[in-house]
Structures are given as structure tokens and as C-alpha cells.
Amino acid sequence: RIAALPVDPVRNLPVPWFVSWTDGKPEFRVADGDKLGLAIQQKLCWVCGDKLGTKIVFLLGPMCAVNCISAEPPCHRDCAEYSVKACPFLSKPHMVRRDGGLPAGADCAGVMIERNPGVTILWCCHDYRLVREGDGVLFRVGEPFEIRAYAEGRQALPSEIRESFDSGLPALAAIAEQDGPKAVALLGKLATTARQRLGI
């Protein structure tokens, strides 16, 4: 499936199906909004564009494993494993998002934590639920039957997962504090569940 994707001649890398093209060139930082709709309606893999089966995988940062929300549709397991090894942002913890020169409308739904978490979670499940967020949509991931964590293109160490989790939690806590005591209490419960799932 990955081999069938077009190749960017500049980077010599396959171009994921979701990537937006401008003037015949891929803009890796921007997802094609039309393909988002197709992925949802036709149950297509976000990475290769082929039909999904009954087992799907979401690529999440550790904080998304707390609130069980993804901004992107699911993919095949092998496409997810390829992504955590080949994508520069996912495989190189010190990579930062390049926001300069992004086209209009490149924002995503929800609140994004501005950092590279250094660890990517493969959240394996069977289903998800759509959540409307303003003019966009988010994905509430289903109950996982397996969770794997990657760092630097390999399976992450427990210490790496813990460090990424602990360093990201204050950002969620700040948001919860704005919403009041009930939100803070809920975050505490969700964080405990996430730690158990991640084995930290």
C-alpha cells in the first residue's frame, strides 16, 4: 500500500494519501479537507487511502491518550507502523512544526498542544465516534485492544513514555483549571486511566 503512493522527488519519500497538493507539489504539513470527508464516509486509511478493515489504528500523542481524542482519522496497522518510522516529525523528537507559509484554512479542529511529544501511541481499536468541534470534527477513539508506543522509530522505553506524559500533562491541567473544579477532577481520573493503559 505504501509502495503504491506517489513519491516526492525532493524528499524521495512516499506522499501519504491525506497530504494536500499545491501546484503539483505535496504540502506535507497540510491535510486535504476533501479526503477527510472521504476517509470518514468510505472508511479509508488516512495514510494510504485504501479501505480499512475491522481493526483500526489511531496515531496519538500521550495527551490524546488521556482525553481519547484524535484530530485525524484512523489507518491500517502497517501504515501506522510505517508512519512512526518514516515521518520526520514522529521519528525525530527534536523536530518542530514549521508553520511559516502555511496556506489559509490549514488549522485543525480542537486545541493543539504546541510541542513534539517525542512519543507516538499506536491506539489499536475497532471503532470511533465523531465529535463536532466548531466547524470541524474530532474522533473519539474506541476502547483499545492493544496499545504500543514508539520513539525515534522504535518501541519506546517506559521512561520515555513517562517523561513525555509528565511533561505534557501541565498543558491539559491548565485548560482544565479554566473550566473549573469538575474538569480538574475529571482530568485526574482520565490521567490515571491513561497511565494504567500505557504501563507507566
N, C-alpha and C positions, 0 to 999 in steps of 0.2 A: 504493500500500500504506500509506503514512504517512497519507494523507488519510482512509483508512477507519478509522483508530484513533479511539477516544473522545477528547474534548478536555476537559482540566481547566479548569473555568470560572474558577478562581482565577488560574492562571498563563497561561491561554489558550494552552496547549501541548498537542500530541497526547500521549497517555499510552502509552508503549511497552508492548507486549504482556506483557513479563515483570514489570511492576510489580504489586506486591501492593495489594489494595484493602481498606480497613477502614471499616466503617460508610458505605459508598458513596463513600468518598474515596480517591484514589490516594496511596500512600506510596512516593514516588519512590525512597527510599533502600533499599527492601526488595524483593527479588525473590521472586516466588511460587514456593515449592518444588514445587508440583504441576506448574507449567508447565516447570520444569527437566526433570522426567521426560518430559513430553510432547515437549519440544524434542529430547531425545536419542532417544526411541523412534520419533518420527514425522518426524525430520529437519526441524524447523521453525525458522524465523528467530527469533532471540531478541528482535528489535526489533519486527517486525510480526506474527509468528505464522504467516505463510504458509509453504508448502513451499519448501525450499531446492533449488537445482539442484546441478550438479556442481562449481561454483566457489563457495567459501565464504570468508567474511572474519571474522577474529578482531580485536577491538579490544584492543590490548596496550599496556601501558606499556613503556618501553625495557628495564626489568629483566626483564620477561616475555619479551622478545625474546632474552634471554640464556639463560634456562632452558627456553624454548619451552613454557611452561605458561600456560594461561588458566584463570581461575576461572569464566568464563562461556562458554556455547555460542556458536557462530558465527552470522553473519547474512548477508543479501544485501549485495552491494557498495553499492548505492544506499542501503540502510538504514544501513550503516556510515558512508557519507559524510554522510548527514543527521545522524547522531548526533554526529559530531565538530564539526558546525557549530551544532547546536541545543542539545545538552546543556550546561547551565551548568558542570558540573564538568570536562567535556572541553574546552570552548571558552574557559574563563577560568582561566588558570594560577594565579591567586591564590585561587581558591575552595578552601575546606577542607571536609572531610566533617563534616556535622552528625550527631553520634552521640546527642545528647540525645533522650530519649523514644522510642528505638527499641524495637519490640516484642521479646519474648523469642524466641529462635531466629533472630535476624537475622544471625548470624555466617555466614561462608562458609568453605569448606574451604581448607586451605593456610595459609601465612604471608603476611599482607598487610603491605606496606611502607607505613607511615602517612605518606603525603605525596601531594601533587598533582604528578605528574611534569612537567606543563606541555606534554608532547608525547605524542601518541597515535599508535601504529603501526597501520596497516591491513595485516594479515598475510593475504595472499591465498593460498589453498591449495586442495587438493582433498579433504583428509581430516584426520582426527584420531584419537587413541586415548584412551580413558578411563583415568584413573589413580585408584584408590581412595585416599582420604586420610581416615583415621579413619572417621567416619560419613558423610562427604561424598564428592564426586567432583571431580576436576580434568580438564582437557583438555590432552593433549599435542598441540600443533598439528603439522600435516604440513609437509613441505618447501615453502617458499613459491615461487610462480612470479612473484610481484610483491610489493614492499613499498613503502608510501607512508607518510609521516609528516606529521602535522598539528599545528599550534599556533595557538591563538586562532582556530580555524575556517578556517584557510587552510593551504596547504602549508608545512611547517616549513622553516626555513633550516638548512643543515648545522651552523651554530654553535649553534642552539637544540637540535638533536638531540644534539650532542656534550656540551653543558652538562648536559642532563637525564640523559644516560647517565653521565657522570663523577660527577655529584652523587648518583646512586642506587647506584652500584657499591659504595661502602663498606658499605652495609647488607647486601648479599649476601655481601661478603667477611667480615663479622663472623659471619654464620651458617656460612659455610664453615670458618672458623677453629675454631669449636666442634666441627665434625665431623672435624677433623684434616688432615694434610698432603695426603692424596689428594684430599680435597674442594677444598682450595685450588688444587691443580694443575689439577683438572678445571674449576674456575671460570675459571681463566686461559685455558684453551683455548676454553671457551664464550664468554667475553667477546671474544676475538679474532675468532671466527667472527661474532658479533653485530655487531661494529664493521665488518667487511667487508660484511655484508649491508646495514647501514644507511648505508654510504658515509662513515663517519667514521674 
